[in-house]
Amino acid sequence: MIVTIALLAFATKAFASDDVKIPPEVTPSMRAACESDVRRLCISSNSTVETVRQCVMSKFLKLGRRCQYEIASAGFAP
């Protein structure tokens, strides 16, 4: 799960900044399913990749079902 969370964190940073590219492990379906949840629950003005990763791990059960499903389908469920 740590890998996927880190990738989601990178992906989330990529949404905010075009300087960071989304890793290939973050599929379009994972991005579509998780972007709004990660932004809503885990992104603030001082977020870092590490804080976003920790947040997503700690709030996995608060993520939407689609996002949970995508993370679990990738083999990274807690």
Backbone as XML, in Angstrom:
<?xml version="1.0"?>
<chain id="A" units="angstrom">
  <residue number="1" name="MET">
    <atom name="N" x="0.823" y="-1.195" z="0.000"/>
    <atom name="CA" x="0.000" y="0.000" z="0.000"/>
    <atom name="C" x="0.860" y="1.248" z="0.000"/>
  </residue>
  <residue number="2" name="ILE">
    <atom name="N" x="2.003" y="1.200" z="0.642"/>
    <atom name="CA" x="2.859" y="2.384" z="0.722"/>
    <atom name="C" x="3.227" y="2.875" z="-0.664"/>
  </residue>
  <residue number="3" name="VAL">
    <atom name="N" x="3.510" y="1.977" z="-1.578"/>
    <atom name="CA" x="3.865" y="2.383" z="-2.936"/>
    <atom name="C" x="2.718" y="3.124" z="-3.591"/>
  </residue>
  <residue number="4" name="THR">
    <atom name="N" x="1.528" y="2.575" z="-3.509"/>
    <atom name="CA" x="0.379" y="3.238" z="-4.121"/>
    <atom name="C" x="0.104" y="4.575" z="-3.476"/>
  </residue>
  <residue number="5" name="ILE">
    <atom name="N" x="0.205" y="4.644" z="-2.170"/>
    <atom name="CA" x="-0.040" y="5.910" z="-1.487"/>
    <atom name="C" x="0.983" y="6.946" z="-1.932"/>
  </residue>
  <residue number="6" name="ALA">
    <atom name="N" x="2.231" y="6.553" z="-2.019"/>
    <atom name="CA" x="3.257" y="7.483" z="-2.485"/>
    <atom name="C" x="2.950" y="7.934" z="-3.906"/>
  </residue>
  <residue number="7" name="LEU">
    <atom name="N" x="2.511" y="7.003" z="-4.733"/>
    <atom name="CA" x="2.188" y="7.361" z="-6.104"/>
    <atom name="C" x="0.992" y="8.294" z="-6.159"/>
  </residue>
  <residue number="8" name="LEU">
    <atom name="N" x="0.009" y="8.048" z="-5.313"/>
    <atom name="CA" x="-1.137" y="8.960" z="-5.256"/>
    <atom name="C" x="-0.707" y="10.331" z="-4.780"/>
  </residue>
  <residue number="9" name="ALA">
    <atom name="N" x="0.221" y="10.349" z="-3.841"/>
    <atom name="CA" x="0.725" y="11.629" z="-3.360"/>
    <atom name="C" x="1.424" y="12.378" z="-4.489"/>
  </residue>
  <residue number="10" name="PHE">
    <atom name="N" x="2.263" y="11.664" z="-5.250"/>
    <atom name="CA" x="2.910" y="12.290" z="-6.391"/>
    <atom name="C" x="1.884" y="12.760" z="-7.403"/>
  </residue>
  <residue number="11" name="ALA">
    <atom name="N" x="0.886" y="11.936" z="-7.632"/>
    <atom name="CA" x="-0.150" y="12.297" z="-8.592"/>
    <atom name="C" x="-0.883" y="13.542" z="-8.132"/>
  </residue>
  <residue number="12" name="THR">
    <atom name="N" x="-1.178" y="13.607" z="-6.852"/>
    <atom name="CA" x="-1.874" y="14.769" z="-6.323"/>
    <atom name="C" x="-1.026" y="16.020" z="-6.478"/>
  </residue>
  <residue number="13" name="LYS">
    <atom name="N" x="0.261" y="15.894" z="-6.196"/>
    <atom name="CA" x="1.157" y="17.031" z="-6.409"/>
    <atom name="C" x="1.179" y="17.415" z="-7.877"/>
  </residue>
  <residue number="14" name="ALA">
    <atom name="N" x="1.105" y="16.438" z="-8.763"/>
    <atom name="CA" x="1.122" y="16.721" z="-10.190"/>
    <atom name="C" x="-0.108" y="17.518" z="-10.604"/>
  </residue>
  <residue number="15" name="PHE">
    <atom name="N" x="-1.227" y="17.283" z="-9.956"/>
    <atom name="CA" x="-2.428" y="18.044" z="-10.277"/>
    <atom name="C" x="-2.243" y="19.509" z="-9.931"/>
  </residue>
  <residue number="16" name="ALA">
    <atom name="N" x="-1.478" y="19.765" z="-8.881"/>
    <atom name="CA" x="-1.264" y="21.136" z="-8.434"/>
    <atom name="C" x="-0.114" y="21.798" z="-9.186"/>
  </residue>
  <residue number="17" name="SER">
    <atom name="N" x="0.782" y="21.003" z="-9.717"/>
    <atom name="CA" x="1.959" y="21.541" z="-10.375"/>
    <atom name="C" x="2.294" y="20.693" z="-11.588"/>
  </residue>
  <residue number="18" name="ASP">
    <atom name="N" x="2.445" y="21.329" z="-12.722"/>
    <atom name="CA" x="2.785" y="20.593" z="-13.933"/>
    <atom name="C" x="4.232" y="20.136" z="-13.937"/>
  </residue>
  <residue number="19" name="ASP">
    <atom name="N" x="5.022" y="20.509" z="-12.939"/>
    <atom name="CA" x="6.418" y="20.122" z="-12.872"/>
    <atom name="C" x="6.594" y="18.647" z="-12.544"/>
  </residue>
  <residue number="20" name="VAL">
    <atom name="N" x="5.630" y="18.050" z="-11.862"/>
    <atom name="CA" x="5.727" y="16.660" z="-11.437"/>
    <atom name="C" x="4.879" y="15.812" z="-12.368"/>
  </residue>
  <residue number="21" name="LYS">
    <atom name="N" x="5.458" y="14.748" z="-12.877"/>
    <atom name="CA" x="4.738" y="13.853" z="-13.782"/>
    <atom name="C" x="4.114" y="12.715" z="-12.988"/>
  </residue>
  <residue number="22" name="ILE">
    <atom name="N" x="2.938" y="12.290" z="-13.402"/>
    <atom name="CA" x="2.256" y="11.191" z="-12.735"/>
    <atom name="C" x="2.952" y="9.890" z="-13.111"/>
  </residue>
  <residue number="23" name="PRO">
    <atom name="N" x="3.340" y="9.087" z="-12.119"/>
    <atom name="CA" x="3.993" y="7.808" z="-12.413"/>
    <atom name="C" x="3.043" y="6.870" z="-13.146"/>
  </residue>
  <residue number="24" name="PRO">
    <atom name="N" x="3.578" y="5.965" z="-13.950"/>
    <atom name="CA" x="2.709" y="5.063" z="-14.721"/>
    <atom name="C" x="1.884" y="4.129" z="-13.848"/>
  </residue>
  <residue number="25" name="GLU">
    <atom name="N" x="2.299" y="3.894" z="-12.614"/>
    <atom name="CA" x="1.541" y="3.017" z="-11.724"/>
    <atom name="C" x="0.206" y="3.625" z="-11.302"/>
  </residue>
  <residue number="26" name="VAL">
    <atom name="N" x="0.085" y="4.934" z="-11.402"/>
    <atom name="CA" x="-1.184" y="5.591" z="-11.099"/>
    <atom name="C" x="-1.993" y="5.567" z="-12.384"/>
  </residue>
  <residue number="27" name="THR">
    <atom name="N" x="-2.901" y="4.622" z="-12.430"/>
    <atom name="CA" x="-3.705" y="4.440" z="-13.631"/>
    <atom name="C" x="-4.725" y="5.558" z="-13.760"/>
  </residue>
  <residue number="28" name="PRO">
    <atom name="N" x="-5.213" y="5.785" z="-14.957"/>
    <atom name="CA" x="-6.262" y="6.785" z="-15.117"/>
    <atom name="C" x="-7.479" y="6.500" z="-14.236"/>
  </residue>
  <residue number="29" name="SER">
    <atom name="N" x="-7.819" y="5.210" z="-14.065"/>
    <atom name="CA" x="-8.979" y="4.893" z="-13.231"/>
    <atom name="C" x="-8.696" y="5.176" z="-11.759"/>
  </residue>
  <residue number="30" name="MET">
    <atom name="N" x="-7.456" y="4.938" z="-11.302"/>
    <atom name="CA" x="-7.102" y="5.254" z="-9.921"/>
    <atom name="C" x="-7.116" y="6.759" z="-9.708"/>
  </residue>
  <residue number="31" name="ARG">
    <atom name="N" x="-6.579" y="7.478" z="-10.657"/>
    <atom name="CA" x="-6.578" y="8.934" z="-10.553"/>
    <atom name="C" x="-8.000" y="9.467" z="-10.508"/>
  </residue>
  <residue number="32" name="ALA">
    <atom name="N" x="-8.849" y="8.977" z="-11.403"/>
    <atom name="CA" x="-10.236" y="9.433" z="-11.442"/>
    <atom name="C" x="-10.972" y="9.098" z="-10.148"/>
  </residue>
  <residue number="33" name="ALA">
    <atom name="N" x="-10.697" y="7.924" z="-9.596"/>
    <atom name="CA" x="-11.393" y="7.480" z="-8.390"/>
    <atom name="C" x="-10.898" y="8.182" z="-7.133"/>
  </residue>
  <residue number="34" name="CYS">
    <atom name="N" x="-9.635" y="8.560" z="-7.095"/>
    <atom name="CA" x="-9.033" y="9.024" z="-5.841"/>
    <atom name="C" x="-8.717" y="10.517" z="-5.765"/>
  </residue>
  <residue number="35" name="GLU">
    <atom name="N" x="-8.635" y="11.185" z="-6.876"/>
    <atom name="CA" x="-8.192" y="12.575" z="-6.856"/>
    <atom name="C" x="-9.002" y="13.447" z="-5.899"/>
  </residue>
  <residue number="36" name="SER">
    <atom name="N" x="-10.308" y="13.424" z="-6.003"/>
    <atom name="CA" x="-11.115" y="14.317" z="-5.166"/>
    <atom name="C" x="-11.021" y="13.948" z="-3.688"/>
  </residue>
  <residue number="37" name="ASP">
    <atom name="N" x="-10.974" y="12.651" z="-3.388"/>
    <atom name="CA" x="-10.843" y="12.223" z="-1.993"/>
    <atom name="C" x="-9.513" y="12.670" z="-1.403"/>
  </residue>
  <residue number="38" name="VAL">
    <atom name="N" x="-8.442" y="12.460" z="-2.152"/>
    <atom name="CA" x="-7.117" y="12.839" z="-1.653"/>
    <atom name="C" x="-7.041" y="14.347" z="-1.478"/>
  </residue>
  <residue number="39" name="ARG">
    <atom name="N" x="-7.564" y="15.087" z="-2.427"/>
    <atom name="CA" x="-7.561" y="16.552" z="-2.287"/>
    <atom name="C" x="-8.382" y="16.988" z="-1.062"/>
  </residue>
  <residue number="40" name="ARG">
    <atom name="N" x="-9.555" y="16.407" z="-0.907"/>
    <atom name="CA" x="-10.467" y="16.798" z="0.169"/>
    <atom name="C" x="-9.897" y="16.446" z="1.546"/>
  </residue>
  <residue number="41" name="LEU">
    <atom name="N" x="-9.325" y="15.270" z="1.665"/>
    <atom name="CA" x="-8.890" y="14.776" z="2.966"/>
    <atom name="C" x="-7.438" y="15.098" z="3.319"/>
  </residue>
  <residue number="42" name="CYS">
    <atom name="N" x="-6.592" y="15.262" z="2.315"/>
    <atom name="CA" x="-5.158" y="15.217" z="2.609"/>
    <atom name="C" x="-4.311" y="16.361" z="2.049"/>
  </residue>
  <residue number="43" name="ILE">
    <atom name="N" x="-4.889" y="17.251" z="1.297"/>
    <atom name="CA" x="-4.077" y="18.309" z="0.701"/>
    <atom name="C" x="-4.325" y="19.634" z="1.420"/>
  </residue>
  <residue number="44" name="SER">
    <atom name="N" x="-3.221" y="20.264" z="1.791"/>
    <atom name="CA" x="-3.288" y="21.607" z="2.358"/>
    <atom name="C" x="-2.173" y="22.423" z="1.721"/>
  </residue>
  <residue number="45" name="SER">
    <atom name="N" x="-2.082" y="23.663" z="2.088"/>
    <atom name="CA" x="-1.076" y="24.528" z="1.470"/>
    <atom name="C" x="0.350" y="24.101" z="1.792"/>
  </residue>
  <residue number="46" name="ASN">
    <atom name="N" x="0.543" y="23.372" z="2.867"/>
    <atom name="CA" x="1.899" y="22.954" z="3.241"/>
    <atom name="C" x="2.086" y="21.435" z="3.126"/>
  </residue>
  <residue number="47" name="SER">
    <atom name="N" x="1.308" y="20.780" z="2.287"/>
    <atom name="CA" x="1.415" y="19.330" z="2.125"/>
    <atom name="C" x="2.723" y="18.958" z="1.439"/>
  </residue>
  <residue number="48" name="THR">
    <atom name="N" x="3.244" y="17.834" z="1.869"/>
    <atom name="CA" x="4.392" y="17.226" z="1.201"/>
    <atom name="C" x="3.973" y="15.836" z="0.751"/>
  </residue>
  <residue number="49" name="VAL">
    <atom name="N" x="4.785" y="15.213" z="-0.069"/>
    <atom name="CA" x="4.476" y="13.860" z="-0.507"/>
    <atom name="C" x="4.324" y="12.950" z="0.699"/>
  </residue>
  <residue number="50" name="GLU">
    <atom name="N" x="5.213" y="13.091" z="1.666"/>
    <atom name="CA" x="5.170" y="12.232" z="2.856"/>
    <atom name="C" x="3.903" y="12.464" z="3.681"/>
  </residue>
  <residue number="51" name="THR">
    <atom name="N" x="3.514" y="13.704" z="3.894"/>
    <atom name="CA" x="2.317" y="13.958" z="4.694"/>
    <atom name="C" x="1.061" y="13.478" z="3.979"/>
  </residue>
  <residue number="52" name="VAL">
    <atom name="N" x="1.028" y="13.609" z="2.658"/>
    <atom name="CA" x="-0.123" y="13.106" z="1.902"/>
    <atom name="C" x="-0.172" y="11.592" z="1.990"/>
  </residue>
  <residue number="53" name="ARG">
    <atom name="N" x="0.957" y="10.932" z="1.841"/>
    <atom name="CA" x="1.009" y="9.470" z="1.926"/>
    <atom name="C" x="0.513" y="9.006" z="3.292"/>
  </residue>
  <residue number="54" name="GLN">
    <atom name="N" x="1.003" y="9.633" z="4.349"/>
    <atom name="CA" x="0.576" y="9.257" z="5.693"/>
    <atom name="C" x="-0.918" y="9.497" z="5.876"/>
  </residue>
  <residue number="55" name="CYS">
    <atom name="N" x="-1.394" y="10.593" z="5.357"/>
    <atom name="CA" x="-2.809" y="10.924" z="5.479"/>
    <atom name="C" x="-3.677" y="9.891" z="4.775"/>
  </residue>
  <residue number="56" name="VAL">
    <atom name="N" x="-3.315" y="9.541" z="3.551"/>
    <atom name="CA" x="-4.120" y="8.564" z="2.802"/>
    <atom name="C" x="-4.114" y="7.218" z="3.521"/>
  </residue>
  <residue number="57" name="MET">
    <atom name="N" x="-2.966" y="6.823" z="4.065"/>
    <atom name="CA" x="-2.918" y="5.558" z="4.803"/>
    <atom name="C" x="-3.825" y="5.615" z="6.021"/>
  </residue>
  <residue number="58" name="SER">
    <atom name="N" x="-3.767" y="6.710" z="6.753"/>
    <atom name="CA" x="-4.544" y="6.793" z="7.993"/>
    <atom name="C" x="-6.041" y="6.990" z="7.737"/>
  </residue>
  <residue number="59" name="LYS">
    <atom name="N" x="-6.385" y="7.502" z="6.564"/>
    <atom name="CA" x="-7.795" y="7.772" z="6.262"/>
    <atom name="C" x="-8.344" y="6.863" z="5.163"/>
  </residue>
  <residue number="60" name="PHE">
    <atom name="N" x="-7.703" y="5.720" z="4.980"/>
    <atom name="CA" x="-8.129" y="4.796" z="3.916"/>
    <atom name="C" x="-9.623" y="4.506" z="3.992"/>
  </residue>
  <residue number="61" name="LEU">
    <atom name="N" x="-10.132" y="4.265" z="5.184"/>
    <atom name="CA" x="-11.555" y="3.919" z="5.328"/>
    <atom name="C" x="-12.477" y="5.108" z="5.081"/>
  </residue>
  <residue number="62" name="LYS">
    <atom name="N" x="-11.929" y="6.316" z="5.040"/>
    <atom name="CA" x="-12.731" y="7.497" z="4.736"/>
    <atom name="C" x="-12.712" y="7.834" z="3.243"/>
  </residue>
  <residue number="63" name="LEU">
    <atom name="N" x="-11.856" y="7.151" z="2.489"/>
    <atom name="CA" x="-11.823" y="7.354" z="1.046"/>
    <atom name="C" x="-13.099" y="6.787" z="0.447"/>
  </residue>
  <residue number="64" name="GLY">
    <atom name="N" x="-13.483" y="7.308" z="-0.683"/>
    <atom name="CA" x="-14.660" y="6.794" z="-1.364"/>
    <atom name="C" x="-14.474" y="5.335" z="-1.751"/>
  </residue>
  <residue number="65" name="ARG">
    <atom name="N" x="-15.568" y="4.651" z="-1.936"/>
    <atom name="CA" x="-15.507" y="3.223" z="-2.266"/>
    <atom name="C" x="-14.751" y="2.967" z="-3.566"/>
  </residue>
  <residue number="66" name="ARG">
    <atom name="N" x="-14.941" y="3.835" z="-4.540"/>
    <atom name="CA" x="-14.222" y="3.653" z="-5.810"/>
    <atom name="C" x="-12.721" y="3.748" z="-5.593"/>
  </residue>
  <residue number="67" name="CYS">
    <atom name="N" x="-12.287" y="4.703" z="-4.797"/>
    <atom name="CA" x="-10.866" y="4.864" z="-4.522"/>
    <atom name="C" x="-10.337" y="3.661" z="-3.752"/>
  </residue>
  <residue number="68" name="GLN">
    <atom name="N" x="-11.047" y="3.251" z="-2.734"/>
    <atom name="CA" x="-10.640" y="2.062" z="-1.978"/>
    <atom name="C" x="-10.526" y="0.858" z="-2.905"/>
  </residue>
  <residue number="69" name="TYR">
    <atom name="N" x="-11.497" y="0.701" z="-3.785"/>
    <atom name="CA" x="-11.491" y="-0.420" z="-4.717"/>
    <atom name="C" x="-10.258" y="-0.368" z="-5.620"/>
  </residue>
  <residue number="70" name="GLU">
    <atom name="N" x="-9.949" y="0.806" z="-6.158"/>
    <atom name="CA" x="-8.796" y="0.935" z="-7.051"/>
    <atom name="C" x="-7.495" y="0.606" z="-6.319"/>
  </residue>
  <residue number="71" name="ILE">
    <atom name="N" x="-7.364" y="1.088" z="-5.098"/>
    <atom name="CA" x="-6.161" y="0.799" z="-4.316"/>
    <atom name="C" x="-6.087" y="-0.701" z="-4.011"/>
  </residue>
  <residue number="72" name="ALA">
    <atom name="N" x="-7.211" y="-1.283" z="-3.607"/>
    <atom name="CA" x="-7.243" y="-2.723" z="-3.310"/>
    <atom name="C" x="-6.990" y="-3.542" z="-4.569"/>
  </residue>
  <residue number="73" name="SER">
    <atom name="N" x="-7.555" y="-3.142" z="-5.690"/>
    <atom name="CA" x="-7.355" y="-3.873" z="-6.935"/>
    <atom name="C" x="-5.908" y="-3.862" z="-7.385"/>
  </residue>
  <residue number="74" name="ALA">
    <atom name="N" x="-5.186" y="-2.813" z="-7.008"/>
    <atom name="CA" x="-3.757" y="-2.732" z="-7.329"/>
    <atom name="C" x="-2.923" y="-3.559" z="-6.361"/>
  </residue>
  <residue number="75" name="GLY">
    <atom name="N" x="-3.588" y="-4.115" z="-5.334"/>
    <atom name="CA" x="-2.890" y="-4.968" z="-4.381"/>
    <atom name="C" x="-2.275" y="-4.232" z="-3.210"/>
  </residue>
  <residue number="76" name="PHE">
    <atom name="N" x="-2.770" y="-3.039" z="-2.951"/>
    <atom name="CA" x="-2.155" y="-2.226" z="-1.895"/>
    <atom name="C" x="-3.110" y="-1.863" z="-0.775"/>
  </residue>
  <residue number="77" name="ALA">
    <atom name="N" x="-4.166" y="-2.638" z="-0.568"/>
    <atom name="CA" x="-5.101" y="-2.344" z="0.520"/>
    <atom name="C" x="-4.437" y="-2.612" z="1.860"/>
  </residue>
  <residue number="78" name="PRO">
    <atom name="N" x="-4.814" y="-1.853" z="2.881"/>
    <atom name="CA" x="-4.208" y="-2.057" z="4.210"/>
    <atom name="C" x="-4.599" y="-3.399" z="4.814"/>
  </residue>
</chain>
